[in-house]
Amino acid sequence: MANKRKKLTPITKSKKSNNPTNIRLKPEVSRKLINRFHVLIKAKALLFTKISLPKNHKLSEENYSSILSDSYPRINQLYLTRKNEIFTKLSQQSKKHRTEMRNDLFVTLSKLHDCRLSNDITDQLLSTAIEILAEIDAEIDLQGGLHTYQVASLNGQDKLRGSDSSKKLIEWLTELCKSPPDLPLTALEIGSLSSKNQISTSKWFKDNVTRIDLNSQDSDTILQQDFMQRPLPKSEKEKYHLISCSLVLNFVSSAQERGEMLKRIGKFFKPSKDIQDHGIFPCFFFVLPLPCVTNSKYINKENILPLLNGLGYSLLKYHESTKLVYMLLRYNESEKTKNFKFQKKELDVTRKAKRNNFSIILK
């Protein structure tokens, strides 16, 4: 009699505890899960901007489920049916076929026109949008839901694994300034995963760190917010001495949107006159995966630094680890190049194969 195959336990389940902080994933598993969830969450946020509601109301991660079920039952039924179909299909597919389906999904999303939410299931644009939403949610459920993302994020940020990129920031600040100025420093951390990392616990910023993330796992300390939807500062008090953007820009879906994000960040800095002149504030802590500058068809160290210069950033510190590139840049609005543009242009290099498509466009 053949032995029965041992039932596998999902990676996010633990016999000992339901607390996600007690679950450990291998670093490579965490990275893959975080990468995929960021892509799905970004696609979902983009989709919500394409579906309009009456009275200028907006769909969001927090309200779409209740809005569909309460006010649009026919569309909600279409959503649920399509979600179940895709979940079943993905469950039966190999990883290769799943990837092909994902690629088709995002090609469709990029071509989708704006539509208006209604109960009219014959509206082809609306039906397509709802089906895309169902497909995104089906894959999120297949990956284990947002709980899986929470586990991966917490494991990836675990300081015991050396994954806290803000350690490099604090190291550089200490090297450049020795000690914090008397004036309390403020910081905005875009893509925050934890309130226990060094930017949040160091003497430099104390309790003056604003943390945001597209999918906050700690609503008490991290605001769930898309930086591109964050209201612009109305006064100098709403601006910051330092902005951290660690492993965020690489998840932005297009080269033009990356450029817009870099330009928008500059609007959130305090003017340098508001602080003792240490020669570094206001400053920008910027972290990317190393292949974005060492293995891209369009970006390298030689052109990303002039790109940042054109936006008013001047380099203070630069470091490449085995997997990441870290930059600390001072921001000065008066040094911006007026109407600065940066076009996507393939680098003239000998090695053509296996390079990535990471790029930044400024129009």
C-alpha positions in Angstrom: 0.0 0.0 0.0 1.4 3.4 -1.0 2.3 5.8 1.7 0.0 8.8 1.9 1.6 12.1 1.1 2.2 14.2 4.1 -0.1 17.3 4.1 1.9 20.4 3.8 1.3 23.3 6.2 0.9 26.8 4.7 3.9 28.9 5.4 1.9 31.4 7.5 0.4 28.8 9.8 1.9 27.9 13.1 0.9 25.1 15.5 2.2 27.1 18.5 0.9 30.6 17.9 -1.3 32.7 15.8 0.8 35.7 16.4 2.5 36.7 13.1 5.6 38.0 15.0 6.3 34.5 16.2 6.4 33.1 12.7 9.7 33.0 10.8 10.1 32.9 7.0 13.4 32.5 5.1 14.7 35.9 3.9 14.3 34.9 0.2 10.7 33.9 0.8 10.0 37.1 2.6 11.5 39.2 -0.2 9.5 37.4 -2.9 6.2 37.8 -1.0 6.8 41.4 -0.2 7.7 42.2 -3.8 4.6 40.5 -5.1 2.2 42.1 -2.6 3.6 45.5 -3.3 2.9 45.0 -7.0 -0.6 43.8 -6.3 -1.4 46.6 -3.8 -0.1 49.2 -6.2 -2.2 47.8 -9.1 -5.2 47.8 -6.9 -4.7 51.4 -5.9 -4.3 52.4 -9.6 -7.5 50.5 -10.4 -9.4 52.4 -7.8 -8.5 55.7 -9.4 -10.1 54.5 -12.7 -13.5 53.8 -11.1 -15.5 56.9 -10.2 -18.4 57.1 -7.7 -21.3 59.5 -7.5 -20.8 62.7 -5.5 -17.0 62.6 -5.9 -16.7 59.7 -3.5 -13.7 57.4 -4.0 -13.1 53.7 -3.8 -10.3 52.6 -1.5 -8.9 49.5 0.2 -11.0 50.3 3.3 -14.4 50.8 1.6 -14.7 48.9 -1.7 -16.0 45.7 -0.2 -18.8 47.3 1.7 -19.7 49.7 -1.1 -20.0 46.8 -3.6 -22.1 44.5 -1.3 -24.4 47.3 0.0 -25.1 49.4 -3.0 -24.2 47.4 -6.1 -25.3 43.8 -5.6 -25.2 42.8 -9.3 -21.7 44.1 -9.8 -20.7 42.5 -6.4 -22.0 39.1 -7.7 -19.9 39.5 -10.8 -16.9 40.3 -8.6 -17.4 37.3 -6.4 -18.0 34.9 -9.3 -15.0 36.0 -11.1 -12.8 35.9 -8.0 -13.8 32.3 -7.3 -13.1 31.3 -10.9 -9.7 32.9 -10.9 -8.8 31.5 -7.5 -9.6 28.0 -8.7 -7.8 28.4 -11.9 -4.6 29.8 -10.3 -4.7 27.0 -7.7 -4.5 24.4 -10.5 -1.8 26.2 -12.5 1.9 25.8 -12.4 4.0 28.9 -11.4 4.9 29.4 -15.0 1.2 29.6 -16.1 0.4 31.9 -13.1 3.1 34.3 -14.3 1.6 34.4 -17.8 -1.9 35.2 -16.3 -0.4 37.9 -14.2 1.3 39.5 -17.2 -2.0 39.5 -19.1 -3.7 41.1 -16.1 -1.4 44.1 -15.9 -1.3 44.6 -19.6 -5.1 44.9 -19.5 -4.9 47.3 -16.5 -2.5 49.6 -18.3 -5.0 50.0 -21.1 -8.1 50.4 -19.0 -10.1 53.6 -19.4 -11.9 55.4 -16.7 -15.4 54.2 -15.8 -18.3 54.9 -13.5 -19.6 52.5 -10.8 -23.2 51.4 -11.3 -25.3 48.2 -11.3 -25.2 48.0 -15.1 -23.3 44.7 -15.7 -23.6 45.3 -19.5 -21.2 48.3 -19.2 -18.1 46.7 -20.7 -15.6 49.1 -19.2 -17.0 48.6 -15.7 -17.2 44.9 -16.1 -13.6 44.7 -17.1 -12.5 46.8 -14.2 -14.4 44.7 -11.7 -13.0 41.5 -13.2 -9.5 42.9 -12.8 -10.2 43.7 -9.2 -11.5 40.2 -8.7 -8.3 38.7 -10.2 -6.0 40.8 -8.0 -8.0 39.8 -4.9 -7.9 36.1 -6.0 -4.1 36.2 -6.2 -3.9 38.0 -2.8 -6.0 35.2 -1.3 -4.0 32.5 -3.0 -0.8 34.0 -1.4 -2.4 33.7 2.0 -4.1 37.1 2.2 -2.8 40.3 3.8 -1.8 38.2 6.8 1.0 36.7 4.7 2.2 40.1 3.7 2.2 41.1 7.4 4.3 38.1 8.3 6.8 38.7 5.4 7.1 42.4 6.2 7.7 41.8 9.9 10.3 39.2 9.1 12.0 41.3 6.5 12.2 44.3 8.9 13.5 42.2 11.8 16.6 43.9 13.0 18.1 40.6 14.1 18.4 39.7 10.4 20.2 42.9 9.6 17.4 44.2 7.3 16.8 47.6 8.9 18.2 49.9 6.2 17.8 52.9 8.5 20.9 51.7 10.4 23.0 53.1 7.6 21.1 56.4 7.8 21.8 56.8 11.6 25.4 55.8 11.0 25.9 58.5 8.4 24.1 61.2 10.5 26.4 60.4 13.4 29.4 60.6 11.2 28.5 63.9 9.6 27.0 65.7 12.5 28.3 63.9 15.6 25.2 64.8 17.6 21.6 66.1 16.7 21.0 69.9 16.7 19.1 71.5 19.5 16.0 72.0 17.3 13.9 68.8 17.3 14.2 67.0 13.9 11.2 65.7 12.1 11.2 62.8 9.6 8.8 61.2 7.1 9.3 57.5 6.5 7.7 56.4 3.2 7.1 52.7 3.1 7.4 52.1 6.8 7.2 48.5 8.1 8.0 49.0 11.8 8.0 51.6 14.5 10.9 49.7 16.1 13.6 50.4 13.5 16.5 52.8 14.1 15.0 55.9 12.5 12.2 55.6 15.0 14.2 54.7 18.1 17.3 56.8 17.7 18.0 60.1 19.5 17.9 62.0 16.2 14.2 62.0 15.7 12.8 60.7 19.0 9.0 60.9 18.7 8.9 63.1 15.6 8.7 60.4 12.9 5.6 60.2 10.6 5.3 56.7 9.2 3.2 55.8 6.1 2.8 52.6 4.1 0.4 51.5 1.4 -0.7 48.6 3.6 0.0 49.4 7.2 0.3 46.5 9.5 0.2 48.6 12.7 -2.5 51.3 12.5 -1.5 52.8 15.8 2.0 53.8 14.6 1.9 53.6 10.8 -0.6 55.5 8.7 -2.0 53.5 5.8 -1.5 56.0 2.9 -0.2 56.2 -0.6 2.4 59.0 -0.6 1.2 60.2 -4.0 -2.2 60.8 -2.4 -0.8 62.5 0.7 -2.0 66.1 0.9 0.7 68.7 0.1 1.9 70.6 3.2 0.0 73.8 3.9 2.6 75.3 6.1 6.3 74.9 7.0 5.2 73.0 10.2 3.9 70.2 8.0 7.2 69.7 6.3 10.2 67.6 7.3 13.9 67.8 8.0 14.4 64.3 6.6 12.5 62.0 4.3 13.3 58.3 4.0 12.3 56.4 0.9 13.7 52.9 1.3 12.9 50.2 -1.2 9.8 52.0 -2.4 10.6 53.7 -5.7 11.4 50.3 -7.3 7.8 49.2 -6.6 6.2 52.2 -8.4 4.7 50.8 -11.6 6.0 53.1 -14.3 9.1 55.1 -15.1 7.1 58.4 -15.3 5.4 57.8 -12.0 8.8 57.2 -10.4 9.9 60.6 -11.7 6.8 62.2 -10.4 7.3 60.7 -7.0 10.9 62.1 -6.8 9.7 65.5 -7.7 6.8 65.4 -5.2 9.1 64.4 -2.4 10.9 67.8 -2.7 7.7 69.6 -1.8 7.7 68.1 1.7 11.1 69.4 2.9 11.6 72.2 5.4 13.7 75.1 4.1 17.3 74.9 5.3 17.1 78.2 7.1 14.9 76.6 9.7 17.7 74.6 11.2 21.3 75.0 12.4 23.5 74.7 9.4 25.1 71.3 9.7 25.4 71.2 5.9 23.1 68.2 5.5 19.5 69.2 6.4 17.0 68.9 4.9 18.1 65.6 3.5 16.8 62.6 1.6 17.6 59.0 2.5 17.1 56.9 -0.6 17.6 53.1 -0.9 17.2 51.0 -4.0 17.9 47.3 -4.9 21.5 47.2 -6.2 20.5 45.9 -9.7 18.5 49.1 -10.3 21.8 50.9 -10.7 24.2 48.1 -11.6 22.2 46.0 -14.0 19.6 48.2 -15.6 19.3 48.9 -19.3 18.6 52.6 -18.6 20.0 53.6 -15.1 23.4 53.5 -13.6 25.4 55.5 -11.0 26.7 57.9 -13.6 23.2 59.1 -14.7 21.1 58.7 -11.6 23.2 61.2 -9.7 22.9 64.0 -12.4 19.1 63.1 -12.4 18.9 63.8 -8.7 21.0 66.9 -9.0 18.5 68.3 -11.5 15.8 67.9 -8.9 17.8 69.8 -6.2 19.5 66.9 -4.5 23.3 66.9 -3.9 25.0 63.7 -2.8 26.4 63.5 0.7 27.0 59.7 1.1 26.8 56.7 -1.2 27.2 53.0 -0.4 26.7 49.8 -2.3 26.2 46.6 -0.3 25.8 43.1 -1.9 22.1 43.8 -2.5 21.3 47.4 -2.0 22.5 50.9 -2.9 22.1 53.6 -0.2 22.2 57.3 -0.8 22.0 60.3 1.5 21.3 63.6 -0.3 20.9 67.2 0.8 17.9 69.0 -0.7 18.1 72.6 -1.8 15.2 74.0 -3.8 17.3 76.8 -5.2 19.6 74.3 -6.9 16.8 72.7 -8.9 17.2 72.9 -12.7 14.1 74.7 -14.1 12.0 72.5 -16.3 14.5 69.6 -15.8 13.8 66.6 -18.0 15.2 63.1 -18.1 14.3 60.7 -20.9 14.5 57.0 -21.0 17.5 56.1 -23.0 19.2 52.7 -23.3 22.8 52.7 -22.0 25.6 52.1 -24.4 27.0 48.9 -22.8 28.6 45.8 -24.3 26.6 43.3 -22.2 23.0 43.3 -23.5 21.5 40.1 -22.0 19.6 39.7 -18.7 19.4 43.4 -17.7 16.3 44.8 -16.0 14.0 47.5 -17.2 14.2 49.8 -14.2 14.1 53.4 -15.4 13.0 56.9 -14.3 11.4 59.6 -16.6 11.1 63.3 -15.8 8.9 65.3 -18.1 
